[in-house]
Amino acid sequence: MVTDFRKSFIQIKDACLPEVDLCAITRHKLRHTYTAARLQTLDNGAPIQIFTVQHELGHSDTEMITKICGHLGKAAPPCRGGRISD
């Protein structure tokens, strides 16, 4: 069983993205990135419920998510293709 994920992560990072500074990546930044992305996803065609994200993050209520990422609670519309008008 793998118990030291950091070592494996660094090996993959060095092979794929040698210019990235891992010290700039913190667990808080990863949680925020995950939360922001998750709030913009769809669940069976409907925007994800903030309560779902709350449960996934282990929060007791939605206050922190609403305070920090509340502006991201709307899923982006699916791309329908076509041209962007000038």
trRosetta pair geometry for C-beta under 8 A, 3 or more apart (Angstrom, degrees):
i j d omega theta_ij theta_ji phi_ij phi_ji
2 5 6.4 85 140 -80 114 67
2 8 6.4 -3 -159 -25 138 148
4 7 4.6 32 128 10 114 114
4 8 7.1 136 104 -9 71 88
5 8 5.7 -62 -155 44 43 109
5 9 5.7 46 150 -25 75 110
6 9 5.5 -56 -143 39 29 114
6 10 6.2 31 157 -21 65 105
7 10 5.9 -54 -148 34 28 110
7 11 6.6 29 153 -19 62 105
8 11 5.7 -54 -151 34 33 112
8 12 6.5 29 154 -15 66 105
9 12 5.9 -57 -149 38 31 108
9 13 6.0 31 153 -20 66 111
9 22 7.8 119 123 -127 109 135
10 13 5.5 -54 -140 40 31 114
10 14 6.1 33 159 -22 65 106
10 22 6.6 -41 -104 -55 86 164
11 14 5.9 -52 -145 35 27 110
11 15 6.6 23 156 -16 60 108
12 15 5.9 -62 -153 38 30 109
12 16 6.1 -1 161 4 68 116
13 16 6.3 -74 -138 51 24 92
13 17 5.5 -53 -164 59 68 93
13 18 7.8 125 140 -87 69 36
13 20 6.0 -100 -171 69 110 122
13 22 6.3 78 131 -72 169 114
14 17 7.9 -58 -80 65 11 52
14 18 5.6 45 -155 -101 53 77
15 18 7.8 100 -28 -59 4 87
17 20 4.2 26 134 -5 117 120
20 24 7.9 -119 179 48 75 114
20 25 7.8 25 163 -27 112 124
21 24 4.7 72 92 -3 102 109
21 25 7.9 166 101 -8 60 84
22 25 5.5 -57 -157 35 52 109
24 29 8.0 7 144 5 64 170
25 29 5.9 -125 -151 73 53 134
25 30 6.7 59 179 -53 94 97
26 29 4.7 99 54 5 76 100
26 30 7.1 -139 97 -3 43 86
27 30 5.5 -52 -148 38 37 114
27 31 6.3 40 153 -21 67 103
28 31 5.7 -51 -147 36 32 111
28 32 6.3 31 154 -17 64 107
29 32 5.7 -54 -145 38 31 111
29 33 6.2 33 155 -20 65 107
30 33 5.7 -53 -145 37 30 112
30 34 6.3 31 155 -19 64 106
31 34 5.7 -55 -147 37 30 111
31 35 6.2 29 155 -19 65 108
31 57 7.1 89 -161 -132 107 111
32 35 5.7 -54 -144 38 30 111
32 36 6.1 29 157 -19 65 108
32 68 7.1 -102 -123 154 98 133
32 69 7.3 174 -153 -67 74 119
33 36 5.9 -54 -144 37 27 110
33 37 6.3 22 159 -13 63 110
34 37 6.0 -63 -148 41 27 106
34 38 5.9 25 157 -21 66 113
35 38 5.7 -58 -141 38 26 111
35 39 6.3 27 161 -21 63 107
35 53 6.3 93 -140 -176 77 127
35 57 6.6 23 -90 -75 107 138
35 65 6.4 -147 -163 -129 129 93
35 68 7.5 37 110 98 150 119
35 69 5.2 -158 131 -25 114 166
36 39 6.1 -56 -149 32 26 110
36 40 6.9 9 156 -7 58 112
36 69 5.5 -142 -87 -133 68 126
36 72 5.2 -71 -144 179 72 175
37 40 6.1 -75 -158 43 32 104
37 41 6.8 41 148 -39 67 104
38 41 5.7 -48 -153 12 38 117
38 48 6.3 -85 161 83 74 166
38 53 5.2 137 118 -110 127 110
38 56 7.0 -137 -164 71 162 154
39 48 6.4 -132 -131 67 32 117
39 50 7.1 22 -120 -101 99 76
39 53 6.0 -3 -75 -67 77 161
39 65 7.6 162 -78 -179 128 111
39 69 5.7 170 -11 144 158 123
39 72 4.6 91 93 112 134 100
39 73 5.2 -73 -179 -99 116 47
39 75 8.0 -150 140 -75 51 65
40 72 5.8 -68 -53 172 98 97
40 74 7.3 14 -115 88 73 42
40 75 5.3 126 -169 -120 48 53
40 76 5.7 31 -177 -11 109 89
41 48 5.2 42 75 -29 82 128
41 75 6.3 -52 97 -117 8 110
42 45 5.8 7 172 -119 128 11
42 46 6.4 133 -159 62 84 23
42 47 6.4 -62 -110 -93 63 32
42 48 6.8 -154 -124 -40 13 77
42 75 5.2 86 -69 -156 77 161
42 78 7.9 -24 -23 -59 150 101
43 46 5.8 -38 67 69 76 79
43 47 7.5 12 21 126 86 18
43 48 4.9 100 -22 -98 111 67
43 49 7.2 -52 31 -2 148 77
43 52 6.9 128 -58 -14 157 174
47 73 7.1 74 167 163 138 69
47 74 6.4 -65 -112 -141 148 39
47 75 4.2 -161 -106 -9 85 111
48 52 5.5 -105 180 63 94 135
48 53 6.4 86 133 -43 124 100
48 75 7.0 116 5 -67 76 115
49 52 4.7 102 67 -7 85 100
49 53 7.6 -161 98 1 51 81
50 53 5.6 -53 -154 39 44 110
50 54 6.2 54 145 -27 70 103
50 62 5.0 63 135 -138 120 135
50 65 5.9 160 -166 109 105 138
50 66 6.9 40 -165 -68 153 86
50 73 6.2 -25 -70 -125 110 120
51 54 5.2 -46 -145 33 35 120
51 55 6.5 38 155 -20 64 102
51 62 6.6 -67 -83 -67 57 123
52 55 5.9 -55 -155 34 30 110
52 56 6.5 29 150 -18 64 107
53 56 5.5 -53 -146 37 35 113
53 57 6.2 23 158 -10 67 110
53 65 5.9 130 107 -138 120 154
54 57 6.3 -69 -150 43 24 102
54 59 4.7 -88 -157 65 76 108
54 61 6.9 -58 -151 160 138 16
54 62 5.0 -77 -76 -86 135 74
54 65 6.0 -111 -81 -6 80 146
55 58 7.6 36 -179 -71 30 31
55 59 7.9 -79 -57 46 21 73
57 65 7.2 155 33 -73 153 116
59 62 7.0 108 108 -89 135 33
59 63 8.0 -156 171 43 131 71
59 64 5.9 -142 -131 43 141 119
59 65 6.5 -157 27 -28 167 106
61 64 7.8 115 82 5 75 81
62 65 5.1 -65 -163 50 67 112
62 66 5.3 68 139 -26 91 107
63 66 6.0 -63 -147 39 24 108
63 67 6.1 23 158 -20 64 112
64 67 5.6 -55 -143 37 29 113
64 68 6.1 5 167 0 66 113
65 68 6.5 -67 -139 48 23 94
65 69 5.6 -46 -171 51 64 104
65 70 7.0 111 128 -67 61 70
66 69 7.6 -69 -99 64 11 61
66 70 4.0 44 -165 -81 54 117
66 73 7.9 4 -115 -53 68 135
67 70 6.5 71 -25 -19 11 116
69 72 4.8 -47 180 35 86 118
69 73 7.4 118 129 -52 81 76
70 73 5.9 -20 -167 -23 47 118
